Amino acid sequence: MVYTRYMNVQIESLTEKTKYEARDLVVKADIGPSLRVIKFFNKSLRQQHNNIFLAMVDDHIVGIIGWYIDDGHWAGKSLGKLFPYGNDIYWVSYFAVIEEYRGKGIGKILMEKLFGEMKKKHAKVLWVYTRKARGFYEKMGFQFVTRTHIESCDHDFLKYEIGG
């Protein structure tokens, strides 16, 4: 249990039981098409990656964050020579906090959980692309790399150097 100055927040891994509520949060936040989200969640559960974390308040999901490794198939097309190939390069996936819970420290708690997981995995760099949250990522220590046009709109690409 993590305490913010506003509430108690429980951080849990995604489960079969929570995947649909988590999907609905991601779709409502407009950060991913529902079909792609469910495929990603199902793959994560099948492969037992434990790569999606949920912020829970009173047994309801109020935030989500995850990670994945991209072999260049998707992001490599967008970043070209800037794409960071390697097994120790991770990407943020599906990061969102329900609007009425924003500004209460939940996003920071989720990001710190992800940073801890990246250190356990000995990741060197954590990348993210975003349409809406560049300011938040920069506050968390990410550095802007480039802006590129993908999926019919502009996205900012940022990276975070994982410390020892």
N, C-alpha and C positions, 0 to 999 in steps of 0.2 A: 504494500500500500504506500502510495506517495501522497503527501499532503501539500496542497497549494494553500495560499492564504484564504482561498474561497471554499475549498471542498476537498474531500478524500477522493483520490483517483487510483484505481486499480489498473495495472498494466498486465495484459494477458495476451497469449498467442491466439491467432485465428483457429477456430475449430469448425467442424461440420455444423455444429449448432449455431455458431455466430456468423457464418459466411454470408447468409442472405441479408441480415441486418447491416453487415459491413458493406456489402455490395450496394445496398440502397443509399448508404451514407456517401459512398464514392460517386454514384450516379447523380445524387442530389447536389453534390459539390461541383459537378460538371468538370471532373478531372479524368474521366475515362468512360468510354462506351460500355454499357452494361454487359454485353456479350464478351468483350475482351476481359473485363473485370472478373466475371465468373470463371472464364477459362484459366486466368492467372491464379485465382483463389483455389480452384480445383487442382491445378497442377501443383501448387504449393502444398496442399493437403496430401495429395497422392505421394509426392516425393518426400514428404515430411521435412521440408526445409526449415520450418519454424521461422519464416522470414517476414511474417506480417504480424504486427503488434497492434493491439487495440487499447485505447484508453476507455475505461469503464467507470461510470458514476451511477450508483444505485442500480447495478445490473443492466445498464443501457450503454451502448457504444456512443461515445461522444467524440472520438478521434481515432485516426488510423495512420500507420506509417509502415512501410515495408522496404525491402531491398531486393535487388536481383543483379545478376551478372549478364551483361550484353556482349555477345561474341562479335559484335560489329554488324550483324545482319540488319538491325534496325537503325540504331543511332549512328553507326558508321556511315550510312548513306547520307545522313544529315550533316555530320561533322567533317566528313572527308578526312584530310590528313591530320585534323585535330583530334580524331577519335583515339582514345587511350587503350589500345589493345593490351591484354594481359589477364592473368587469372586473379590478380589482386586488385582489380578495378571494379568497384561496385557502384550501383545506381540506386537512388531513392525511388521508390514506387508508391503511388497512391497515398500521398500525405494530405490529410484533411482533418479539420476540426469543425464540428457543427457550429454554425454561425452564432448561436446564443451562448456558446461556451468559449468563443474566441476572446483573447485578451485576459485570460485567467491562468495562463502558465501551462496549459495542457500541451500546446504545440512544442514548447520548450522541453517538457518532460518526455514527450515522444521522441524528439530529436536527440536528446541525451541518451535515451535507451538505444537508439540506432547507433550513435557514436560508440557506445559501449560494446555493442555487438560487432561493429567493424574492428575495434581493437582486438577482440577475441579472435577474429578471423585473420588478423595480421594484414588487414587491407591497408593499402598505401594511400588511395584516393577514393573519395566518395563523390560521385557526380549526380547532378540533378538537372532536369529541364522543366521549365515552368512558364505558364502564361501569366500568372496572377501574383505569385508570392516572392518575387525577386528580393524585395526589401526584407522580408522575414529571413530568408536564407542568408543574406548578407549580414544581418544582425547576429546570426548563429555562426558566422565565421567563413562562409562560402565566398569564393572570389568569382566575379563575373568573367566568363571566357569569350562568349560570342552570342549573337542572336542569329537565328536561322528560321527559315520558313518550312514548317512541316505540318502535316495534317491540316492543311488549308488555313493556318494562322502562324504568327510569329511566336517563337519560344526563346527564352533566355536560357543559356547553358552556363552552369556554375559548377565549381569544384571545391572540395574541402580536403585539405591535406590532413590525413590522420596522423596524430602524434604517437610516438613510441609507446 
